[in-house]
Structure formats: structure tokens, C-alpha cells
Amino acid sequence: MIDWQTARRTAARFAKPGPEMSPAEVAEAVEELRQGAYRAEGPVREFTGLTAGSGTAPVLVVDRPTWAAANLESFEVLLDPLSRRLAAQTKVGPLGRAVGDRVNGVQVGAVLSFLSGRVLGQFDPFWTGGGDQGRLLLVAPNVVQVERQLKVDPHDFRLWVCLHEETHRVQFTAVPWMADHLRALVAELLEESRTDPEAMAETLGNALSRLGELGRSDSTASLADLFQTDRQREIVEQVTGVMSLLEGHADVVMDGVGPSIVSSVKVIRRKFDQRRKGKGGLDAVVRRLLGLDAKLAQYRDGATFVRRVTRTGGQDAFDAVWSGPENLPSLAEIKDPAAWLARVHG
């Protein structure tokens, strides 16, 4: 389905160079981000009340091509069952399959190269190398580029970014079932993929007939939405609800902890929120097609959910989300915290 080597080469080739930095500046940024991740551990644990051991995941400070390669590695593992099923059902000859795989590899690599210039950090809960529970990736050139664009204190900004990403490590470490739950949802999503030629042709036809939706200003559809079955849309809504919770919770934590260890946190938050609104023109179109606007909504809606639940029911009421998958909010409940409170707490 995808030539992963081609994808990696494409992502590395088209990744834009980072900001100009001297060797000394590079070394300083790398070390400060690495130390920031460890420095954030204690304050995050204290604020959240979640118990997560120290050093349970490696902290990798990476450049853009390395970030893309790390994500492609995880994608390859997650998509392997679907790739095998497609290979078994496809009647295309070896040459045609090789060409198709490489074309898909170029497309995937191009998307990852675009994203590699925008991601500040990421916790990958699905990585299991060396027996660790996930891995924390901090993209140094992007952090430096944004801190320069915003004209904020670089030391404060680097620690602020680490607070958000460390919160994700704590979430998945203290709540070990969370990664398994998300992995199961992804597996079901892929299992629902229609792989026989007739069904794929029908899916493509339906997607083409809905292309006009992408041009409407009031539409929230992305390219991926056009190719999903009804069941897949239900699963994606579940995943979106979980990710909104995790991203919103991390935003609340970084703002809650921030004033005690990041002196310029208010300035950083104001300028960073302005940046999240994105640019106009082609950048806005690409973000819309890739679903990045929906990603930004996860931060906003998830943070609102966390704050309203905590304000209404207290910290104990909110902490019920970590008890089991049945207590996770649906996407509808993310937008209606009172409904989640009523369902879980009566």
C-alpha cells in the first residue's frame, strides 16, 4: 500500500530547513529542551494528581526529518494489518503494485514534510522500543522558530512547551489503559476499511461526489472525512473525543502550572493563541484539507470541558475520566460538559 522508504526519503527531501542557528545555539536549545522535559515532571504530577514514574519514556530532541521518520515508523506498524489485507485482495501485478506503493509513499512523505515544520512536540504512546512506555519527541527547530516569531523569552517558551508534552507522558503513564484503548479504536477503524475493488471504487465515487463540501466556508470536512464509512465516522468521533480531552487537559495543566515556573506565561499564551488562528490563503486551505483546523478545535473545546467540569464538580469529579474507557467523554459531551457530569455522576 505504501513504500515506506520512499515516504521517508520524500519527507526528508521536502522538509524545510529550520531557522539559522550557530552550533552553540543548537546545543543550547537541545539541552534546554531535554532538561525542560525532566524539570516539568514534578510540577505536572503535583498539579494533576496523576502518579507517573520518572523517566518512563525516552526524551528525544529531534529535527524535522527525524520527527517525520519517527511518525512514519509508528504508521507502518499501525497500518500493517490493513496493508496485508489489501495485498491479499489486490489483483494488480508486481510492477503496478510497486508503482502504486511508491506514489502513495511520495504522497504520505509530502504530508509529513508539511507537518514536520509545524509540530512543536509530541508524545507517541504506540512506540514500544526498548520496553519503554512511548517516547517524547521535541522538535527543536520548530520551537526556536516559533519563539523567535512570537518574540518571547526563549527559556520560558521552551519550558512552557515541555509542560504540555510532559502532561501527555503523565496521562499515558498514569493511565496505562489509555494507549490500549486508542490502539483498539485505530485497529477497528482500519478493520472497517473496505478493501475489495468494487467497494473501493464505490467509496471513491462517493468521495468525488462530496468534494464540493470542502469548498464551503461553513464546512468542517477534511479529505479523510470523504472516504469514511458511517461506522468509521463513529469511531473517528470517539477518537476525537479522547484526543480533545487529552489535548485540552494538557493546555489547562500548562496554564495552571505555568505561573509558578514560567514568569512570562501570560504573554506567551496570548501570543501563542493568536498564532494558532493560522495564516490565510494557501496555508489555510492546506490546514483545512488535512484536518488541522479540527485539531486546533480539540485544544479549545477540550480545555473548556476540563475547566467547566472542574468548576462545577471539583477535581474529584473530573478525575473520573481516568477510571476507565466507559467514563471517557464522547465528542458530544466534550461540547456539553453537563451531559457528561449527568451520565457519569448522576
N, C-alpha and C positions, 0 to 999 in steps of 0.2 A: 504493500500500500504506500509506504514512504521509504525512500532511500535516505536513511538517517545520516550517513556520511555526507551525502550531498547537502542535506539540511544544515549540518554543522559547518561545512565549508561556505555555504551561502550566507549563513548568519555571520560568520567571521569576516567574510569579504565585504559585506554591505553595512556592517556596524560602523556608525560614525565615530571618528576619533573623539576622545574626551577633551576637556579643557587643557590648555597648555600649563604644564607643571614641571618644575625642576625636580631632579631626583630626590632632593631633600624634602620638597613639598609632598611628593608621592609617599615617601617613607613615613612622614609625619601623619598624613591622612590615614594610611593603612593602620599604623599602630594606634592612633587615637580611636578609630572605629572599633578595632579589636578590643581595646581596653574599655571602650564605652559600653560594649555588649556585656562585659562582666560587671562593670560598675552599676549597670541598670538592674541586675538580678535582684539584689536585696530590696530596693525601693518598690519594684514591681510586685514581688511576693508580699511585702507588707501591705501595700495598698489593696491588692486583690484578695488576700487571704487564701490564695491557692498555694498549695505545697508542691514545690517542684525542686528537685535536687539541682545542685550547681554542676555545670559542665556536662549536662546530659546530651548535648548536641555540639558538634564542631562549629566554630565560628569562622566563616570563610570570607575574607575581604577580597573581592574579585573585580576584574574589568568587565567590559560589556560582552566580548566574545565568550568569556568563561561563564558568565551568567546564562547566556543563551545555550551554551553546551550543556550546562547542568540541567536546565529545564528540558532540553531535548532528551537527555538521558532518562529523566523521570517519565516523559511522554512515551518513550519507546517501551518501557516496562508496562505502563498502564494500557497502552494500545495493542500490546502483543496478542491477547486473545482475539480481538477484532481482526487484526492483520491475518492471523492464521485462518480465521473463518472466511475472510474474503479470498485468500489464496486458494482455499479448497473449492470455492464456488465459482471462481472466475475462469472463463474459458479462453482468455487471451493467451497467445503464445508467449514463450520466454522473452522474445525481443520486445514485443508490445508491452509486456508487463514491466520490463526493465526501464523502458522509456517512460511509462506512466509513473513508475515509482520515483524516477529522477525528477520529473516535472513536479510531482507532489512535494518532493524534498526541497526543491527550489522555492515553492510557494510557502511551505512551513518555515524554512530558513529565513525568507524575506520578512515574514510576520515577526519572527523572534528578533531579527535585527532591528526592526522598528521599535519593538517593546524594550529592547535592551538599553535604549537611550532614555527611557522614561522611569524605570523602576529604581527606587532608592534602596530597597531591601526586601527580603522575602524569607519566610520560614517554609521549608519544604518538608512536610510531615511524612511524605511517602518514601523518602530516601532511607535505606536501611544498611548502608555500607558500614562495615566495621562494628556492627551491633549497636550503633548509636540510634537514638530516637529522633530521626530527622536531622536537618542541618540548617544553619542560619547563614544566609547569603547577604552581604552588604556590598553594594555596587559603588565603589569609591569614586570613580569619575563623575557619576551622576550626582552623588551627594555634594561634591565640590562644585559642580556646575550650578546646582540649584542654590547653594549658599551664596555663591557669587552673584547670581541673577537677583536674588532677594536682598542682597546687601545686608546680611545678618551676621552675627557673631559666629564664626565657623566652629569654634569649640562647643558653643551652646547648641548649634544646629545638629552637629554630629551626635551629641549625646541624646538630643530630642528624638532623632530618627531611631537610635538604638532602643529607646524606651518602647517605641511602638513594636519593633520587631522582637524584642525580648518578651513582650507580653504574649506574642503568638507562641514563642517557645514554651512559656509557662502554661498557656492554655492547653497545648497538646501533651505536655509532660505531666501536668497535674490531673488531666482528664484523659487517661490513656485510651478510652473507648472512642474518643472523637475521631482520631485518624482512621480507625477501622470502620466507623460509621460512614465517613466520607468516601473511603475506598469502596465500600459496598454500594454506595449510590452511584459512583462512577462506573463500577462494573455492571450495574443494572442498566445504566444509561447506554453503555456500549452493547449490552446484550439485546437491547431493543432496536438496535440499528438494523435496517432492512438491507441485507447484503445480496439477495438474489437479483439478477439483472433486470427482471421485469419490475420488481419493487423499486429498485434504484432509479429506473427510468421514470416511474411514476412520481417518486419523490422529487426528482429533478424538474419534471414538468410542473408540479405544484409550486416549487420554489420560484421558477421563472414567472409563473402567473402572479406571484406576490411581490415581485421586485419593486413594483410601484410603491409599496409601503415604505421602503427605505427613503423615498424622496419626500415623504410628508413630514412637515415640521412637528406635528403632534405625535408622530410615531416613535416608539421606543425599541422597535425591532432592529436586530443586527443580522448580519449574514447567516450566522449559525441558526437563528430562530427560524429561518425559512426552510431549513432542511430537517426539522424535528417532527417526530410523530406526536400525537396527543399525549401519549404516555411519557415520552421524553420531555415534553414541556412540563409535565407534572414533576418529574424528577429534577429538572433544572430549577424549578421553583423551590423545591426542598433544599437543594444545594445553595441557592441564592439566599434563602432564609438563614441557613447556618453561617454562610460567609458574611452576611450583613451583621449578624450577632458578633462574630469574632472580630471583624474589622471595626465595628462601632465600639466594641468593648475596648479594643486597643487604643482607639482615639480618646476615649474617656480616661483611660489609665494614663496616657502620656500627658494629658492636660491636668489630671489630678496630681500626678507625681511631679510634673514639670516645675511648678513654682519653688519646690524645696531644693532642687538641684540645678535647674536651668534658669538663670536670672532673667534672661530676655525672652521667656516663653511666650508672653502676651504679644510681643512684636512678631515673633516667629509665626505664631498661629494666625495672626491677622494677615500677614503677607502670604503665608502658605495657602490659606483658604482662597485668597484672591487668585493664586496661581492655579489651583485646582479647577477653576472655571474654564481654563484652557484658552487656546487661541481660536481665531476664526478661520475662515477659508478652508483650505485643503486639510489642515490639521484637524479641524472639527469634523469634517466628513469621514476621515480615516478613523478617528476615535469612535464615531457613531457606528461605522460598519463593523469594527472589531469588538463592539460592546463595551468600550472603555467608559462611556458615559454611565452605563448601568453600574460599572464597578465603582465609580465615584459616588453614585447614589447609595451604595452599600455603606460607605463611611457615614454619610449624613443620616440615613434612616436608622442604621444600627445604633449610632450614638444616641439618637433621640429615644429609641426604645430603652436602652440601658438607663439613661437618666430618668425617664418617666417611671419605669418600674421601681427603681431605687427610691425615687422621691415619694412614690405612692405607698409601696410596701416595705421599704427598707432593704438593707443589704441582704438579709437572710432570704427575703422573697426572691430577689434576683438570683441568688446563688443556687436556686433550684434548677437553673438551666444546666448545671453541671452534673445533675443527678443521674441522667440517662437520656437516651435519644428521644424518649416519649415526651420529655419536658422541653425539648428544643422548640423555639418559636417557628411557626410557618412564616412564609413571606407576608401573608395577610396579617398575621399577628405582629410582625415587625412594625407594620404601619398602624396597628391598633393594639398598643400595649395593654389596654384594659381587657381586651378579649383574651390575651394570654394569661393575665392575672386571674381572670374568672375561670378559665379552664384548669389551670394548674393549682390555684389556691382557693378556688370556690368563692 
